[in-house]
Amino acid sequence: ELKHGRICMLAVLGHMVTTAGMRLPGNIDYAGTSFASIPSGLKAAEVIPLAGIAQMVAFVGWLELTVMKDVTGDGEFPGDFRNNY
């Protein structure tokens, strides 16, 4: 649960930053779609290319399966994954 709470906090922060108008420089894809042209909030899901969404889902899945797990099973406190990261 602690991990999911941290993810939610990052999501809220990301929404606040993009709503404030801060964007990454450059393009989001090879077609020339700029980061500045992507709306904030849920409207972004309609504009981001499917390959980009698949890439984000694959990256989060990789994090869940490799980095964000309790390797030894003897964490001393919630959030102590004992995975050297």
N, C-alpha and C positions, 0 to 999 in steps of 0.2 A: 504494500500500500504506500509505503514511503516513496518508492520509485515512481509510482503513478502520480503522486502529489507533486513531485518535482517536475515531472513532464507537464503537468497542468500549469504550473507556475511559469515554465518556459513558454508555453503556448500563449498564455495571457500577456506575457512580456513581449513576445513576438507580434501579437495583434496590436498592442499599444504602440510599438515602434513603427509598424507599417502604417497604422492609422495616422500617426503624426507626420507621415510623409517621407520617412527615411527609407531609402531603397539601396540595394547593391548597384554598383555601376555595371554597365555592360548589358549583354543579352542573355536571356534565359535559354535560348535554343539557337540552332543554326539558321533558322528562318529569319532571324533578326528581331524577334519579339524582345523588347527591352524589359528589364525588371520594373522600371518606372511605369510601364503600361499595365502591369498586373494590379488589379484592385485589391483592397484589403478585405479581410474577413472571408466568409464562405463563398463570396463571388469569385475569389481566386481559383477555386476548384473548377469552375466552368472554363477558365481561360488557360490554365497550366496544361501543357501537352500531356497526354496519357503516359508517354515514356518518362516524363519527369515525376509524375505521381508514383509510377511503378518503381522508379529509382529510390524515392523517399521511403516507400514501404519496404523495399528490399534492405535498405540501410538500417532501418529501425529493427527489422527482423533479425538481421545479423547482430546488432547490438544486444538484443534480447537473448539470443542463443549463445553468444560467445563472451561478451564483455560483462554484461549486467547479470551475472548469476553467481551464487555462492558456490565456489569451486570445492571447498573442503567440507562445507556443511557445519562448521563451528564458528559462525560469526558471533561476536560478542555483543552486538547491539543491532537494532534495525538499520539496514543500509550498509552494514559491514559485509561486503561480498568476498573478502579475502581473495581477490583475483589480481593483485599487483597493479591495479589501475587507480 
